[in-house]
Amino acid sequence: MDQNQAPYFQALLDYVDAGVLPFHTPGHIQGNGMDLAFREFVGDNICAIDLTPMPGIDDLLQPTESIKEAQALAAEAWGADHTFFLINGSTSGNQCMMMTAVNPGDKIAVPRNSHKSMLGGLVMSGAIPIYMRPEVDEELHMDLCVTPETIARTLDEHPDLTAVYLVSPTYYGVAADLASIERIVHAAGKLLLVDEAWGPHFHFHPALPLSATRAGADLCINSTHKMLSAFSQCAMLHAKGERVRLDRLMSVLKMFLSTSPNLPMVASLDVARKQMATEGEALLSRTIELAQDMRGRLNAIEDVYCFGEERRGRPGIFDLDPTKIAVTVKGLGYTGYEASEILRRRYNIQVELADLFNVVALVTIGTTREAADRFVEAFEEMARDERPLDMFAPSGILEQRLRRGTFHLPPIPPMRMLPRDAFLAETEFVKFRESRGRICAETLTPYPPGIPVISPGEELTPEIIDYLRLELKAGVRIQGPFDDELKVVRVVKE
């Protein structure tokens, strides 16, 4: 196929050029009825192509023209058999994969460090999760990937599994051994689903980890907005092989996708594909070179550490995405949350992620050399600051625990109800600090990275309560609970 064309974007331009007199949604009518200040800021052109599906402008739910052609181009570019555009991010992709692959009562193996959208898929599908513990780097306070050995053991222990769901790469840029995992899962006759939200660029450069489509995953998702140039909220779902029923997948997509999609977003997916298919390797070569230069300069700063190739091959780290810059700041005496605040308030730099030990910056095809220099220079200046190692004045609780080596990620709590059953059960609120032993009815997720610490149906353990209270004290934002401050938690009523 001719990857230089962008058929859907062209269809929108053709409509605008035709000078059609619109009597259809959206109500602003190509900007004519829009608030003037907003219209002047976003521009006339984006307003002009904010249209609705109609003849000549294809329907995302039932494509027959330009969207069908654009999705076929994307499938060829990513090495899939079928590709579907998503306008509700990889969240909807995870839920669509789950609803396609499993039925109520089916067992599906899932890593414990999955994004919270996976839990939404479990609640909707009624499937039974078999949680797999990913490898953990205790030094960096970082979940890694699930190993092939863990997956093989899980399949041996649960031969009635229907599917295996995998996260690769992680938010921190760590990738799993997809080729080995694919062989193990398919040899057992199971489906392989991959959340590759953070790896939409993998397929377009030989120096990046193996892509899920190239590895042979049955279904995988890419957040095309995360590392490529599509608008926010844009993603793709790729299908490969004949193990997944295509009719079931398409029916699920029609349930989850809007009947009124934002068409500039759909067009941005079409154009992002064209860019990667025609210029991807050159753009990514520059990006990788810039990221590796940043990593080397950061590691030359005293008390700053940015992990890289030296960790490749450790359990849970089969491969690495060099474009994720994870900077460990505990040597500077800061939590990641504090470092993130300093970067924003003092240097006007916003990172992607902060956790207790680290900040994560993304280096993408849009990152400039000047921006990279400012990022490194900020850490050079921060390292010169004289600051006592006292994370939480006056007690320094976290610092004391780090020095004693007693700070660890909490173990997976016992699952006492299925996520769906707990979510739909009669519930009540109890004080969070007094919730030990109760069955949680909501998802408690430090965000970012959006990985639940406890999910509906799991028991609130002392370790979970202690860990989340520590995260709150450090300044983390917890997504999921009704009470933003987590003074109370919703639990299954006894």
C-alpha positions in Angstrom: 0.0 0.0 0.0 1.0 3.6 -0.5 2.0 4.7 3.0 2.5 8.3 1.8 -1.2 8.9 1.6 -3.5 9.9 4.5 -7.0 9.0 3.2 -9.1 10.0 6.1 -7.4 13.3 6.7 -7.8 14.0 2.9 -11.6 13.2 3.2 -12.0 15.9 5.8 -10.1 18.4 3.7 -12.2 17.5 0.6 -15.4 18.2 2.6 -14.1 21.6 3.7 -12.8 22.5 0.2 -16.3 21.6 -1.2 -17.9 24.5 0.7 -20.8 22.3 1.9 -23.5 24.2 3.8 -23.8 22.3 7.1 -27.0 21.6 8.9 -25.6 18.9 11.2 -23.7 18.4 14.4 -21.6 19.7 16.0 -23.5 22.8 16.9 -20.7 25.3 16.6 -21.0 24.7 12.7 -17.3 24.7 11.8 -16.5 27.4 14.4 -19.3 29.9 13.4 -21.1 29.5 16.8 -18.0 29.0 18.9 -16.8 31.3 21.7 -14.6 33.8 19.9 -11.7 33.7 22.4 -11.6 29.9 22.2 -11.9 29.9 18.4 -9.1 32.4 18.0 -6.8 30.3 20.2 -7.4 26.9 18.5 -7.7 28.3 15.0 -10.3 28.1 12.2 -8.9 25.0 10.6 -9.4 22.7 13.5 -12.9 24.0 13.8 -13.5 23.4 10.1 -12.7 19.7 10.3 -14.6 19.1 13.6 -17.4 17.3 11.8 -19.6 14.2 12.1 -19.7 11.0 10.2 -21.8 11.4 7.0 -21.5 10.4 3.3 -18.0 11.1 2.2 -16.8 11.2 5.8 -16.6 7.6 6.9 -18.2 6.1 10.1 -15.7 4.8 12.7 -18.2 2.2 13.9 -19.0 0.8 10.4 -16.2 2.0 8.1 -16.5 1.4 4.4 -14.5 4.2 2.8 -11.6 6.4 4.0 -11.4 5.1 7.6 -11.4 1.5 6.3 -8.5 2.4 4.1 -6.7 4.3 6.8 -7.0 1.4 9.2 -5.7 -1.0 6.5 -2.7 1.2 6.0 -2.1 1.2 9.8 -2.4 -2.6 9.9 0.2 -2.9 7.2 2.5 -0.3 8.9 2.4 -2.2 12.3 2.4 -5.7 10.8 -1.1 -6.6 12.0 -3.9 -8.3 10.1 -6.5 -5.8 11.3 -6.1 -2.4 13.1 -8.8 -0.4 14.7 -8.7 3.3 15.6 -9.6 4.2 19.2 -10.6 7.6 20.4 -10.9 6.8 24.2 -7.2 5.9 24.6 -5.7 2.5 25.5 -8.2 2.4 28.4 -10.9 1.4 25.9 -8.5 -0.8 24.1 -7.7 -2.8 27.3 -11.4 -3.2 28.0 -12.2 -4.2 24.4 -9.4 -6.8 24.5 -10.8 -8.2 27.7 -14.4 -8.3 26.6 -13.4 -10.0 23.3 -11.1 -12.7 24.8 -13.0 -13.8 27.9 -16.5 -14.5 29.2 -17.9 -14.5 32.7 -16.2 -17.2 34.7 -13.2 -17.6 32.4 -9.7 -17.3 33.9 -7.2 -14.8 32.6 -3.6 -14.4 33.9 -2.8 -10.8 34.5 0.3 -9.0 35.9 -0.2 -7.3 39.2 1.3 -4.1 37.7 -1.4 -3.7 35.0 -3.0 -0.4 34.4 -6.3 0.3 36.2 -8.2 0.0 32.9 -7.5 -3.7 33.0 -9.7 -3.9 36.1 -12.5 -2.2 34.3 -12.3 -4.9 31.7 -12.5 -7.6 34.5 -15.5 -5.9 36.0 -17.3 -5.7 32.7 -16.4 -9.2 31.5 -16.9 -11.1 34.7 -13.6 -12.9 34.2 -11.6 -14.4 37.0 -8.1 -12.8 37.4 -5.1 -15.0 38.1 -2.6 -12.4 39.3 1.1 -12.8 38.4 3.7 -11.0 40.4 6.1 -9.1 38.1 9.8 -8.9 39.1 10.6 -6.0 41.4 13.6 -3.8 41.6 13.6 -3.0 45.3 16.5 -0.6 45.0 14.7 1.6 42.5 11.2 0.9 44.0 10.1 -0.2 40.6 7.8 -2.9 39.2 9.4 -4.6 36.2 8.0 -7.2 33.7 6.6 -10.7 34.2 9.1 -13.3 33.1 8.5 -16.3 30.7 9.2 -18.6 33.7 6.4 -16.9 35.7 4.0 -17.3 32.8 5.0 -21.0 32.3 4.4 -21.7 36.0 1.1 -19.9 35.9 -0.1 -22.0 33.0 1.0 -25.2 34.7 -0.9 -24.2 37.9 -4.0 -23.1 36.0 -4.3 -25.2 32.8 -7.9 -23.9 32.4 -6.8 -20.4 31.7 -8.4 -18.8 28.6 -5.9 -16.0 28.0 -2.7 -14.4 29.2 -2.6 -10.6 29.5 0.8 -8.9 29.5 2.1 -5.4 30.1 5.2 -4.6 28.0 6.8 -2.1 28.1 6.2 -0.7 31.6 5.8 3.0 32.4 9.5 3.0 33.1 10.5 1.6 29.7 11.3 -2.0 30.7 10.2 -4.6 28.1 9.4 -8.3 28.5 10.7 -11.3 26.5 7.7 -11.3 24.2 9.1 -13.8 21.7 9.5 -16.5 24.4 6.2 -15.6 26.1 4.4 -15.9 22.8 5.8 -19.4 22.2 4.8 -20.5 25.7 1.3 -19.1 25.6 0.4 -20.3 22.1 1.9 -23.8 22.7 -0.5 -24.0 25.6 -3.4 -23.1 23.3 -4.1 -19.8 25.0 -4.7 -16.2 23.7 -2.0 -13.6 24.2 -3.1 -10.0 24.9 -0.5 -7.3 25.2 -0.9 -3.8 26.7 1.8 -2.1 24.6 0.4 1.3 25.3 3.9 2.8 25.9 5.5 1.1 22.9 3.7 2.4 19.7 7.2 3.3 18.3 8.8 -0.1 18.8 7.8 -1.4 15.4 9.6 1.3 13.5 13.2 1.1 14.7 15.6 -1.9 15.0 17.2 -0.4 18.2 13.9 -0.6 20.1 12.4 -3.7 21.7 10.4 -6.2 19.7 6.9 -5.0 19.0 3.9 -7.1 20.1 2.7 -7.4 16.5 6.0 -8.7 15.4 6.1 -11.1 18.3 2.8 -12.6 17.3 0.4 -11.3 20.0 -3.3 -12.1 19.2 -4.4 -8.6 20.3 -2.4 -5.6 21.4 -2.9 -1.9 22.0 -0.7 1.1 21.3 -1.3 4.6 22.7 -0.5 6.4 19.6 -0.6 9.7 21.5 1.9 8.8 24.1 5.2 8.5 22.1 4.0 9.5 18.6 2.3 12.5 17.2 -1.5 11.7 17.4 -3.7 13.8 19.5 -4.2 13.0 23.2 -6.7 10.1 23.8 -5.8 8.4 20.5 -4.8 4.8 20.3 -4.9 1.7 18.1 -5.9 -1.9 18.7 -4.1 -4.5 16.5 -5.3 -8.0 15.8 -3.2 -10.8 14.4 -3.9 -14.4 13.5 -7.1 -16.4 13.6 -7.3 -17.2 17.3 -9.5 -14.2 18.1 -13.0 -14.1 16.6 -13.0 -11.0 14.5 -16.8 -10.7 14.6 -16.7 -10.7 18.4 -14.0 -8.0 18.5 -15.9 -5.8 16.1 -19.1 -6.1 18.1 -17.3 -5.2 21.3 -15.7 -2.1 19.6 -19.2 -0.9 18.6 -20.2 -1.1 22.2 -17.3 0.9 23.5 -16.6 3.5 20.7 -18.6 6.7 20.6 -21.1 7.2 17.8 -19.9 10.8 17.7 -16.1 10.5 17.6 -13.9 13.6 17.5 -12.9 13.5 13.8 -9.7 15.6 14.1 -8.5 12.9 16.6 -9.2 10.2 14.0 -7.4 12.2 11.4 -4.4 12.6 13.7 -4.2 8.8 13.9 -4.1 8.6 10.1 -1.4 11.2 9.9 0.7 9.7 12.8 0.7 6.4 10.9 1.9 8.1 7.7 4.7 9.8 9.6 5.9 6.6 11.2 5.6 4.6 8.0 7.5 7.1 5.9 9.9 8.8 8.3 9.8 6.7 11.5 13.3 5.2 11.5 15.0 8.6 10.9 12.9 10.4 13.5 13.4 7.7 16.1 17.2 7.5 15.4 17.5 11.2 16.4 15.3 10.6 19.4 17.2 7.7 20.7 20.5 9.5 20.2 19.2 12.5 22.2 17.9 10.2 25.0 21.2 8.3 25.3 23.1 11.5 25.5 20.8 12.8 28.3 21.2 9.5 30.1 25.0 9.7 30.0 25.1 13.3 31.2 22.6 12.6 34.0 24.7 9.7 35.2 27.8 11.9 35.4 26.0 14.0 38.1 26.9 13.0 41.6 24.0 11.3 43.5 21.8 11.1 40.4 21.1 7.7 38.7 19.4 7.0 35.4 19.3 3.3 34.7 20.0 1.8 31.3 21.9 -1.0 29.5 23.7 -2.1 32.7 20.4 -3.5 34.0 19.5 -5.4 30.8 19.3 -9.1 31.4 18.2 -8.9 35.1 15.0 -10.8 35.9 12.1 -8.8 34.5 14.3 -6.6 32.3 14.7 -8.4 29.0 14.9 -5.2 26.9 14.8 -1.5 27.4 13.3 1.5 25.7 16.0 4.1 25.8 13.5 7.0 25.2 12.2 6.7 28.8 14.4 8.6 31.1 13.8 7.3 34.7 15.9 9.5 37.1 16.3 8.1 40.6 16.6 11.1 43.0 16.8 9.5 46.4 20.6 10.2 46.5 19.8 13.9 46.3 17.6 13.6 49.4 14.3 14.1 47.6 11.3 12.0 46.9 10.3 11.9 43.3 7.2 14.0 44.1 9.5 16.7 45.6 11.8 16.6 42.6 8.9 16.9 40.3 7.6 20.0 42.1 11.1 21.6 42.1 11.4 20.9 38.4 8.1 22.6 37.7 8.3 25.5 40.0 11.9 26.4 39.7 12.8 25.3 36.1 9.4 25.3 34.4 9.9 21.6 33.5 7.0 19.1 33.7 7.9 15.4 33.9 5.6 12.6 32.9 5.7 10.6 36.2 6.9 11.0 39.8 6.9 8.2 42.4 8.6 7.9 45.8 12.1 7.4 44.4 12.0 8.5 40.7 10.9 11.0 38.1 10.3 9.8 34.5 10.8 12.1 31.5 9.7 11.1 27.9 12.0 11.8 25.0 9.9 11.7 21.9 10.1 12.7 18.2 9.0 16.2 19.5 11.7 16.7 22.0 14.3 19.4 21.1 18.0 19.5 21.9 17.4 22.7 23.8 14.8 21.1 26.0 17.1 18.1 26.7 19.9 20.5 27.7 17.6 22.4 30.1 16.5 19.1 31.7 20.0 18.0 32.4 21.1 21.4 33.6 18.3 21.4 36.1 19.6 18.3 37.7 23.1 19.6 37.7 21.9 22.6 39.7 19.7 20.5 42.0 22.7 18.3 42.8 24.6 21.4 44.0 21.9 22.3 46.5 22.8 21.8 50.2 19.8 20.0 51.6 19.6 17.6 54.6 18.4 14.0 53.9 15.1 14.6 55.6 12.2 13.6 53.4 9.4 14.4 55.8 10.4 17.0 58.3 10.6 16.7 61.2 10.5 12.9 61.5 12.1 11.7 58.2 10.0 8.5 58.3 10.8 7.4 54.7 14.5 8.2 55.0 14.7 6.2 58.3 13.1 3.2 56.7 15.3 3.4 53.6 18.4 3.5 55.7 17.2 0.4 57.7 16.2 -1.4 54.5 12.7 -1.9 55.8 10.8 -0.1 53.0 9.3 -2.5 50.4 6.5 -2.6 47.9 3.5 -4.4 49.6 2.7 -8.0 48.8 -0.3 -8.8 46.6 -3.3 -8.8 49.0 -5.6 -11.9 49.1 -8.5 -11.9 46.6 -11.7 -12.7 48.6 -14.3 -11.8 45.9 -14.2 -11.4 42.2 -13.7 -7.8 41.1 -17.1 -7.7 39.4 -18.9 -9.1 42.5 -17.2 -6.6 44.9 -17.8 -3.7 42.6 -21.5 -4.5 42.4 -22.0 -5.5 46.1 -23.7 -3.5 48.8 -21.0 -1.3 50.4 -20.3 1.0 53.2 -17.6 3.5 54.2 -15.1 2.8 57.0 -12.1 4.8 58.2 -9.2 3.8 56.0 -6.7 3.5 58.9 -9.2 1.0 60.6 -10.1 -0.9 57.4 -7.8 -3.9 58.0 -9.4 -7.2 57.0 -12.2 -5.6 55.1 -12.9 -6.3 51.4 -12.2 -3.3 49.3 -14.9 -2.2 46.9 -13.0 0.4 44.9 -9.7 0.7 43.2 -6.9 2.6 45.0 -4.3 3.7 42.5 -1.3 6.1 42.9 -1.5 8.1 39.6 0.7 8.2 37.7 1.6 5.4 36.9 -2.0 4.2 37.3 -1.1 0.7 38.7 -3.6 -0.3 41.4 -2.2 -1.1 44.8 -5.5 -2.8 45.7 -8.5 -3.7 43.6 -12.2 -4.5 44.2 -12.5 -7.8 45.9 -9.2 -7.8 47.7 -8.5 -7.7 51.4 -7.2 -4.5 52.9 -4.0 -5.7 54.6 -1.8 -3.8 57.2 0.9 -3.6 54.5 -1.4 -2.0 52.0 -2.8 0.5 54.5 0.7 1.4 55.7 2.0 1.8 52.2 -0.8 4.0 50.9 -0.7 6.2 54.0 3.1 6.7 53.3 2.4 7.5 49.6 -0.2 10.0 50.7 2.2 11.7 53.1 4.8 11.9 50.3 2.3 13.8 48.2 1.0 11.2 45.8 -2.4 11.6 44.2 -4.6 8.5 44.7 -7.2 7.8 41.9 -10.2 5.6 42.3 -11.6 6.2 45.8 -14.7 8.2 46.4 -12.8 10.1 49.1 -9.9 11.9 47.5 -8.0 12.2 50.8 -8.6 8.5 51.6 -9.8 9.2 55.1 -12.5 6.7 54.5 -12.6 3.8 52.0 -15.6 2.0 50.4 -15.7 -1.7 51.5 -18.2 -4.6 51.0 -20.8 -4.4 53.7 -20.6 -7.2 56.2 
